[in-house]
Amino acid sequence: MSEGIARAAPPPPGFAAGLAARSRWVLERLSTAVWVFDIDHGRVVWANAAALDLWVAETPEELYARDLKQGMSPAVERRLKQYQADFVERDATFTEMWTLYPRGVPRPLRVRFSGIALDDGRMAMLCEGREEAGQQPEALRSADALLHTQLMISLHDRSGRTLYCNPAARASFDANHDQLARRFVREEDCQALLSGVGATGEVSLIAEVYTSRGVRWHELTARACHDPASGQPSILISETDVSELKEAEALAHSRAHHDPLTGLPNRLAMPLLFEGLVKRAEETGAGIGVLFIDLDQFKAINDTLGHLQGDAVLMEVARRLFELRGRHDAVVRLGGDEFLFLAAEEPHEAGRIEDLAGRILAQLALPVQAERRRLMVTPSIGIARFPEQGSDPQLLMQKADLAMYEAKAAGRNQYRIYDERMRSRNDDGMELLADLREALRRGQIEPYYQPRCAAGAGRIVAVEALARWNHPERGLVSPCEFIPLAEKAGLISQIGASILEQALRQQRIWAQQGFDLAISVNVSLRQLCEVEFAALVRRLLACYCVDPDRLELELTETLLLESNPVVHENLEQVRALGVRIAIDDFGTGYSNLARLNEMAVDCIKIDRSLIGGLPRNEQILRLVIDMCNFMQVRIVAEGIETQVAADWAFAHGCHELQGFLYGRPMPVGELDAMLRRQSEVAGALRTLALGVA
């Protein structure tokens, strides 16, 4: 196949009727088939005798009446329109292998096409066809495939001048088809292709190119070859449009590197963002602040108002952080309620990072309106600096995380800048965690028991089992120290199960000794999220022959609002066993009374902070007690430390009292001694009463 450009002969003034007699006589006697094809209407408008034979037509009129657009493939139609445009614009001629199908019979021809104007001025096509004897089927099929394929094939000389375009390539590149370099959006892509062919003879690349559809992504394969017409060294290029694939890859990359809720870059995107900041910092001498941001008390939003409200808060936080960005800053959502702010600090902007942290604290103090109360969400921020405290982004993020926990420990809603003492304290925490794992294996986590006494009488009627850790070297480790560590390390369920089992074993011992005590055990959200929790309770009750009515599970009021169906199922199952449900720390959160009634709660423990606020908040306490009476539950007042508080609670309807006035949490031996003394006093009183009687 070849393509050439030449001047066409002047068109005749007419065709069937207008040809000069001598020209008509010559054309009629040519052995070459010559016909004129009206591209717009898809009809032959003139043909010599050889063309009539070729088209298997009895008469010219019968041939002219055929509608050749019927059955014409879109590829052929596009190719003819390309010819027509080039006839008009460049007076071009083309010589190609074509296969015609007169009466359905294939006739392979080498056809020379040139433009010729019709009487009405429209551009038609003069066709001169010669049958090629001995053409191999493979050659015919390859020529036809080149015509119809959507694969873009083009041939160029070594300078990039276009020698040939198949219809797909011609349609794609339109006005840019004559020079290879004009196709590429980036000049370096064209240079890479040419140099690659020159070096290895073959190269593949994906590049942006200008096409008739706009800028598109094409995958190109270029090979060194020779022009079959001239024999000169050439470049054969085949290419396909991969724009949809690139767009899908870009979308997948964007989704993988962006948080779907807030639209911010996510944890996966952080290293690339940090790398860009570092490159600029090395050029300008700027510093980088890594600000680790965690929202204080955010869990309360999800627990009390639901995850939709929680998501709305997160989106608002993201919006406010985004608005605080400087030109070269980046904001990342790490997950949950954790964000990362990567801040550039130019040499002339000393103190910008601390100033930014202060502005974040001010901007992220979010009041969230609930049905009956207003909740506040504040941030705690930890800061690490590049390059002073490292160059690795993960290490800097760890240090900023440590500083953030220091801010939380200091009271929240503030920022802390990392120093090495924090690492030392963190290492102590890691050591303590290792010891905690060992303590669980060795059974060093044990329950201490705090008595609950009947109001007015002062008699112990129940005990609360509280986890305590007697460390072999450190002594008694505060639960405020190891419980958060256990929660963070995922050990809280193991601790909870151990305390529950030990408490039930002890309850059986007390029952055998004649002490009829109810025993309450705290249950965490993580325990209730375990599918087998209710089965564990059932098994332990059976193992130690404990009456379910003598076991009380203490939950925080926010647990009842948890939307997890596993939590609800566990609560329903333990309730069905006859186990009592108590709400701990009541009065400090947002209580859903409908849910409390639905769960048929047995006991409510009024938070110690309310009792400790007497007499200042007496009205609030009375309201809380009225709510408890409305639900017909047993009322336990926590935090009783004075006789005045005990008398007030008793006078206002509390059934049981718990606090330091009656005893701190103590080992089982100490409580045994208290129970024996109580039993002895009760016995003496009974004896005295009998004597008096």
Secondary structure, 3 states (H helix, E strand, C coil): CEEECCCCCCCCCCCCCCCCHHHHHHHHHCCCEEEEEECCCCEEEEECHHHHHHCCCCCHHHHHCCCCCCCCCHHHHHHHHHHHHHHHHHCCEEEEEEEECHHHCCEEEEEEEEEEECCCCCEEEEEEEEECCCCCHHHHHHHHHHHHCCCEEEEEECCCEEEEECHHHHHHHHHHCCEHHHHECCHHHHHHHHHHHHHHCEEEEEEEEEECCEEEEEEEEEEEEECCCCCCEEEEEEEEECHHHHHHHHHHHHHHHECCCCCCECHHHHHHHHHHHHHHHHHHCCEEEEEEEEEECHHHHHHHHCHHHHHHHHHHHHHHHHHCCCCCCEEEEEECCEEEEEEEECCCCCCHHHHHHHHHHHHCCEEEECCCCEEEEEEEEEEEEECCCCCCHHHHHHHHHHHHHHHHHCCCCCEEECCHHHHHHHHHHHHHHHHHHHHHHHCCEEEEEEEEEECCCCCEEEEEEEEEEEECCCEEECHHHHHHHHHHHCCHHHHHHHHHHHHHHHHHHHHHCCCCCEEEEECCHHHHCCCCHHHHHHHHHHHCCCCHHHEEEEEEHHHHHCCCHHHHHHHHHHHHHCCEEEEEEECCCCCCHHHHHHCCCCEEEECHHHHHCCCCCHHHHHHHHHHHHHCCCEEEECCCCCHHHHHHHHHCCCCEECCCCCCCCECHHHHHHHHHHHHHHHHHHHHHHHHHC
